[in-house]
Amino acid sequence: MPPLATALQTCDMLLIDGLHAFEFTCDTSGLTIECMDGRQLRRWSFTPEQIAAARAEGNDWLLDDAQAEHRLVLMSAFRAPEDDEDEADLQEPADR
């Protein structure tokens, strides 16, 4: 399994402690995650050292910070095909 920093480069979304997060950045300064929990904006920040120390547990990653251990699940979004031909195949013929 690749290290967490590498795996984060290819995912579109993640779960952190059971919350869906679409807004996250992972670069040389670390990992920053934001998501809404009801009406509350939640933020997490992890240093490069904490990311390097993350432990894989099945498909999940366990990350420690000063307050607690956090569970990350990396996910990829489904994408619609970019081919216009697919749309044309789905349309009914005009003579019907």
C-alpha positions in Angstrom: 0.0 0.0 0.0 1.4 3.4 -0.9 2.1 6.0 1.8 -0.9 8.2 2.8 0.6 11.3 1.1 0.8 9.4 -2.2 -2.7 8.0 -1.8 -4.2 11.5 -1.1 -3.0 12.8 -4.5 -5.4 10.5 -6.3 -8.5 10.7 -4.2 -11.4 13.2 -4.7 -13.1 12.9 -1.3 -12.5 11.4 2.1 -14.2 10.5 5.2 -12.7 11.8 8.4 -14.2 10.3 11.6 -17.3 9.4 9.6 -17.8 12.9 8.0 -17.6 13.5 4.2 -15.0 16.0 3.3 -14.7 17.3 -0.3 -12.5 20.3 0.7 -8.9 19.2 1.5 -5.4 20.0 0.5 -2.3 17.9 0.8 1.0 19.6 0.0 4.5 20.0 1.4 3.0 22.0 4.4 0.8 19.1 5.4 -2.9 18.1 5.2 -5.8 20.5 5.8 -9.4 19.2 5.8 -12.6 21.2 6.1 -16.2 20.0 6.2 -19.6 20.9 7.5 -21.0 19.0 10.5 -24.6 20.2 10.5 -24.1 24.0 10.8 -20.6 23.8 12.2 -17.5 24.1 10.0 -14.9 21.6 11.2 -11.2 21.8 10.4 -8.3 19.5 10.8 -4.6 20.1 10.2 -1.9 17.5 10.1 1.8 18.1 9.7 4.0 16.2 7.1 5.4 14.2 10.1 1.9 13.1 11.2 1.0 12.1 7.6 4.2 10.1 7.3 3.4 8.4 10.6 -0.2 7.4 9.5 -1.0 3.8 9.9 -3.0 1.8 7.4 -5.7 -0.4 8.8 -7.4 -2.2 5.9 -8.6 0.5 3.6 -8.6 3.1 6.4 -5.8 5.3 7.6 -5.2 6.2 11.3 -3.8 9.6 11.9 -2.8 11.0 15.3 -2.7 14.7 16.2 -2.4 16.4 19.6 -6.0 15.8 20.5 -7.0 12.4 19.2 -6.6 9.6 16.7 -8.6 10.2 13.5 -9.8 7.6 10.9 -9.5 8.6 7.2 -11.2 6.7 4.4 -10.0 7.8 0.9 -12.6 7.8 -1.8 -12.8 8.5 -5.5 -15.8 10.3 -7.0 -17.7 8.8 -9.9 -17.2 10.8 -13.0 -19.5 11.1 -16.0 -17.8 10.3 -19.4 -16.6 13.3 -21.2 -17.6 11.8 -24.6 -20.5 13.5 -26.4 -21.1 10.3 -28.2 -22.5 8.7 -25.1 -25.2 11.3 -24.9 -26.1 10.9 -28.6 -26.5 7.1 -28.1 -29.1 7.7 -25.3 -31.3 10.0 -27.3 -34.5 8.8 -29.0 -34.6 9.0 -32.8 -36.4 12.1 -34.1 -38.9 10.2 -36.1 -40.6 8.5 -33.1 
